C-alpha cells in the first residue's frame, strides 16, 4: 500500500468537540555555543507554557517535538525565533485530541541526530532539496527532469518503515541512523546512474544522509524537503 494510503487509513479520528492540541516538529542546523544557558532558558519557558515533548540541543543545532495549547506553544515559538539563530525555524504542525507526550525534556547531545561522522556539517551547506509537488511529478513520470530513473531511499529505522513508506522505496532495515554510512557502503553500486531521493519523517535524517551520499560520489542525490510531514 502507498504511504498516503497507509498513514491516512491508520490515522486517528478528529473530534471537533474536544479542544485540539497543537503538535509541532522542527529542526535547524545552526552553530550553538551557549548550550547549558540555552537549555536552562528553553526549559523554563516551556515549563511556564505547560508544554510537553522533547527539545534536543547540540553544537550543530536544535531539534524539537512539542505539544500543548496552541496559543501558548505559538507564543513560545515566537520567543524562540526572537533569537536570531532561530529566526528561520520552520515548523510542521498537526493536531490531536490529547497531548501525546508524558513530560518535557530539554537535553544536550553531541548531535541533534546521531550519525558519528563529524565531517558532515549541514551548517556548511545543504544538499539540494526537492519539494513535494516536484517529487510527485517525478514519481508519476518515472524519471527526474534530466531523464534518470528516480529511486526513493528511506533513511528511517526499520520499525518506522514498517508503519508506512513510499511505494517501492529502498529500505536497508536500519536499526539506528548511525548505521547509514555502513549500509551505503554495502549498497552504493546499486544507486549508480540514478537520481536518489532520501527521505525521513521530518527532514533531519534525510538531510544528513544526502550530504553523506554526495560526499561519497553520488552526485545526483536529493533530499525530500521537510520529509514526509512536509510532503503531505
N, C-alpha and C positions, 0 to 999 in steps of 0.2 A: 504494500500500500504506500501511497505517496506520503511525503512529510506532512502536507497540509491535511490530507485525509486522516492520518493517524492522530495528529495533535488536536484538530477540531473535534474529531469523533470521541476523543477521550476527555475533552475539556469539561470543567465543572459548569453547572447551570448558574445563571446570574439571577439573583432575587432582588428586584428593584425595591422591595420593601425594607431591605437591610442597608443601612448607610455603608457605601463601599469604602474599602481600604485601598489607598494608593500604594502600589509597589513600584519601586524604581531599581533599575540596574544601570551602572555607569562605570567607566574607567577612563583614565587618561594617563599616558606616559609623559611624565614631566619630572625633571630633577627636583628632588626634595632633600634638604639638608638639615631640617629642624624637626626631625621625626618625633622625639619624645614630647616636645611642646605642642606640636600639631596633634598628636594622639590625644593629649590631655584636653585640648580645646574642642576637638570634634566629639570626644566622648561626653564632655559636659554639656555641650549644646544639643547633642542628640538625646541625651537623657532628659534635658529640660523640655524637649519637644515630644517626649514619650515615644520615641522611635525604637524599632527593633530591627535586628538584622546584623550584618557584618560590614565593617569598613576595614580594608587592608591597606596599609601604608608601607612603602619601601622606597629606597633611594631612586628607583625608576618611576614611581608614580603612585596612583591611587586606584583602588578597585572596590566597588561597593554594591551591596544589595540591601535595601532598606524598605521598611513598610511602616505606615502609620496614617494618621489623619492627614488628608490632602493639604489643608491649609498649613498645618504645622510642618509637614515634610517639604512643601514648596518654600516655606519661609526659611527652613534650614538650608535648602539648596541655594537660595538667594544669598544668604550669608556666606556660604562656601564659595560661591562664584565671585564674591567681592574680593577674595584673594586672587590677584591677577594670574597666579599659576593655574587656577581652576576656572578662569573666566570662560573658556571654550568648552567646558564639560558638557557632553551630550548625554541625555538620559533616555532610556527606553521605559515606557510606562505601561502598567497593566493594573487591573482592578480585581479585588477579591472581597468576599463577604466577611473574611476574618483575617487577622494578621497571621501570616504563615510562619513567622519566626517566634521562637520561645523567649529570646533575650537579645540584648545588644552586646556586640563585641567590636572593639576597635583595637586591631592588632598590628604590631610591627613585624615585617617579614623581610627576608633578603630580596625576594622578588614578589611582585603582585600576582604573577603567575609563574610557577617554577619551571624552568627549562634547563638550568645548570649549564648555560652557555653564556658566560659573561661578555663575550664579544658581540652578542646580539643586543643592540641598544636601539629600540624603536624611537627614542628621543632624537636620534641622529638622522632619522628618515624612515618613512613608511614604505612598505611595498605597495605597488599600485592596487587600488581597490575598485571592485566592480559593484555597481548598485543593483538593487533588486530587479527593476524593470529590464535592465540590460542583460542580466543573467537569465531571466525568464525567456528573453528572446533567443539568447544563445542556446539554451536547452531545447527550445522548441525547434530551432532550425538545425540543431545537431553539430554546430561548429561556431567558433568565435568569428569576429568580423574579418579576421585575416585568413579564415578558411581552415584553421587547425581544429581537430576534434577536441571537445571540451570534456574534461573529467572532473568530477566533484570529489574532494578529499576531505573526509570527516576527521577533524582533529580532536574530537571529544573522547572521553573514556568509553569503554565498551558498554557499560551499563546505561550510559546516556544514549548511545546509538540505538540500543535495544528499545528505547521508548519512541523512536521515530527518526527518520532521516530522509535525505533526498533519494529518490528512486535511482538505484544503480550506483550510488556513491561508494567510493573506496573506503573500506573500514579495516584498519590494521589491528583492531582489538587491543587498543592501548589500555593499560591498567592505570597509568598516570601520564600527564602531559610530558614529563621529563623523559619518557620513553620514545618520544617522537624522533629525535635525531637518529637513534639506532634503527628505528623502523624505516626511516627514509633511506638510510644506507643500504638496507636489505632489499628495498623495492625501487630504488631510484631509476633503474633501467626501464622499468615498466611505464614511466612517465615521460620518457624522451619523445620529443616531437609533438607533444600535446600541450594544450592550454590547460593548466591546472588551477582550479579554484578551491582554495582551502576555506573551510567554514567551521564554525563552532556555535555556541549558544548566543553570546553577546558580542563577539568580535575580538576579544583579547587574545585567545589562543591562536586563532587563525591569522592574526596579525603577526605574532612572533613566528609562527610556522612558515608564513610566506617569506619573511625576511630570511629565515634559515635556508629555505629551498633555493632562493635566488643566490645566496652565498655559496651553495653547493653546485651552482652551474645551471639550474633550471630557470632559464631566463623568462619563460612565458608563464610565470606564476602570478596569480592574483589572490587577493583576499576578498571574501564577501563582506562588504562594508557593513559593520554593525551586526554581523552574524545573523542567525535565524530570526532573532527578535526583530531586527530592523527589516529583514526580508518580508516578514508578514505585514 
